[in-house]
Amino acid sequence: MKAVFTFLLLTQLLHLEQAETSRILESLAEYLEHHDLAGAGNTKQCFARYLPQLKQVGRTWETAYADCQQHANSGRDTVFSQVGGMQQQIRQAAMRIDSYIGSCLNITNVLDYFDCFAKLSKQQLMTMYNISFNASENALAITKQLNGIDEERYLCTNRSEHNYVLETAKIFDALDKCLQDAAKVA
């Protein structure tokens, strides 16, 4: 019964965050180390053997997960740095249009004022279309690249979690067998 209870307790650890899992595993190891339970010698040996393996699997998962996140962050940074020049070109073109509109707004003569805005479309139309085209094209390309990075991050973290679950399941199976064998001896 103690083996089943212990196994159930350990399986619940799969659902906790890694830091919490590590803390609980250390507490359990310390408890078993400092308490003389009837027939616990064999049980302690089981935990002494498998707890370090569980901790190592947890550290491996934590490292792999962090690597997935870092790789994705680096990819996003690269995408954004590659379009910085185009962003600056669009900003400068928009500022020229803004400057032209500002100069029209400063005109006090009514006829010159309207003439200035009438010329706006003729003089700035091509610039506006270029801004719109370049912005749309870049937004689409960036979105596509970021979606690819997010997809790769998901696949990477999913693989790391999959490996973690499989490895911990193997260790829990081995621990359960060890505890069952220890219970037979006690």
C-alpha positions in Angstrom: 0.0 0.0 0.0 2.9 2.4 0.9 4.4 1.7 -2.6 1.1 2.5 -4.3 0.7 5.7 -2.2 4.3 6.8 -3.0 3.8 6.0 -6.6 0.6 8.1 -6.8 2.4 11.0 -5.0 5.2 10.9 -7.5 3.0 10.7 -10.5 1.3 13.9 -9.3 4.7 15.6 -9.6 4.5 15.3 -13.4 1.8 18.0 -13.3 3.8 20.5 -11.3 6.2 23.1 -12.5 9.9 22.0 -12.7 11.1 24.2 -9.7 8.2 22.9 -7.6 8.9 19.3 -8.6 12.5 19.6 -7.8 11.7 21.1 -4.3 9.2 18.3 -3.6 11.6 15.6 -4.8 14.3 17.0 -2.5 11.9 17.1 0.4 10.8 13.5 -0.2 14.4 12.4 -0.4 15.2 14.2 2.9 12.2 12.8 4.6 13.1 9.2 3.6 16.7 9.8 4.6 15.9 11.1 8.1 13.0 8.9 9.1 13.4 5.3 10.1 10.3 3.7 8.6 9.6 0.0 9.1 11.0 -1.8 6.0 12.1 1.6 4.6 15.7 0.5 4.0 14.8 -1.0 0.6 12.4 1.8 -0.1 15.2 4.3 0.6 17.5 2.5 -1.8 14.8 2.7 -4.5 14.4 6.4 -4.0 18.2 6.9 -3.7 18.6 5.3 -7.1 15.7 6.9 -9.0 15.3 10.4 -7.5 18.6 11.6 -9.0 17.5 10.2 -12.3 14.3 12.2 -12.1 16.2 15.3 -11.2 18.5 14.9 -14.2 15.5 14.4 -16.5 14.0 17.6 -15.1 17.2 19.5 -15.6 17.5 18.2 -19.2 13.9 19.3 -19.9 14.5 22.7 -18.4 17.6 23.2 -20.5 16.0 22.0 -23.7 12.9 24.2 -23.1 15.0 27.2 -22.4 17.0 26.5 -25.6 13.8 26.4 -27.6 12.7 29.8 -26.2 16.1 31.4 -26.7 16.3 30.1 -30.3 12.9 31.6 -31.0 13.8 34.9 -29.4 17.0 35.1 -31.5 15.0 34.4 -34.6 12.5 37.1 -33.9 15.3 39.6 -33.2 16.9 38.7 -36.5 13.7 39.2 -38.4 13.2 42.6 -36.8 16.8 43.7 -37.4 16.5 42.7 -41.1 13.6 45.1 -41.7 15.0 48.0 -39.7 16.3 49.7 -42.9 13.0 49.5 -44.7 11.2 50.8 -41.6 13.5 53.8 -41.6 12.9 54.5 -45.3 9.2 54.4 -44.8 9.5 56.7 -41.8 11.6 59.2 -43.8 9.1 59.2 -46.7 6.2 59.7 -44.3 8.0 62.6 -42.6 8.5 64.3 -46.0 4.8 64.1 -46.6 4.1 65.3 -43.1 6.5 68.2 -43.7 4.7 69.1 -46.9 1.3 69.0 -45.1 2.8 71.1 -42.3 3.9 73.7 -44.8 0.4 73.8 -46.3 -1.1 74.2 -42.9 1.2 77.2 -42.2 0.0 79.1 -45.3 -2.3 82.0 -44.4 -3.4 83.1 -47.9 -6.6 81.2 -48.6 -6.0 80.6 -52.3 -2.4 79.5 -51.7 -3.6 77.2 -48.9 -6.0 75.4 -51.2 -3.5 75.2 -54.0 -1.0 73.7 -51.7 -3.3 70.9 -50.7 -4.5 70.5 -54.3 -0.9 69.8 -55.3 -0.5 67.4 -52.4 -2.0 64.4 -54.3 0.0 65.1 -57.5 3.3 65.5 -55.7 2.9 62.9 -53.0 0.7 60.3 -54.5 3.6 58.1 -55.7 5.2 58.3 -52.3 2.0 57.3 -50.5 1.6 54.3 -52.8 5.2 53.3 -52.2 4.8 53.6 -48.5 1.6 51.5 -48.6 3.0 48.9 -50.9 6.3 48.5 -48.9 4.5 48.5 -45.6 2.0 45.8 -46.7 4.7 43.7 -48.3 6.9 43.9 -45.2 4.1 43.2 -42.8 3.1 40.1 -44.7 6.7 38.8 -44.9 7.3 39.5 -41.2 4.1 37.8 -40.2 5.0 34.8 -42.2 8.5 34.6 -40.7 7.2 35.1 -37.1 4.6 32.4 -37.6 7.3 30.0 -38.8 9.4 30.9 -35.7 6.4 30.4 -33.4 5.6 27.1 -35.1 9.2 25.9 -34.7 9.2 27.0 -31.0 6.0 25.0 -30.5 7.5 21.9 -32.1 10.7 22.3 -30.2 9.0 22.7 -26.8 6.6 20.0 -27.6 9.5 17.6 -28.3 11.2 18.5 -25.1 8.0 18.0 -23.1 7.4 14.7 -24.9 10.9 13.5 -24.0 10.4 14.6 -20.4 7.1 12.7 -20.1 8.5 9.5 -21.7 11.7 9.6 -19.6 9.9 10.3 -16.3 7.4 7.5 -17.1 10.3 5.0 -17.6 11.8 6.1 -14.3 8.5 5.9 -12.5 7.9 2.4 -13.9 11.3 1.3 -12.7 10.8 3.0 -9.3 7.4 1.4 -8.9 8.9 -2.0 -9.7 11.7 -1.4 -7.2 9.1 -0.3 -4.5 7.0 -3.4 -5.2 10.0 -5.6 -4.8 11.0 -3.8 -1.6 7.5 -4.3 -0.2 7.8 -8.0 -0.9 11.0 -8.2 1.0 9.6 -6.2 4.0 
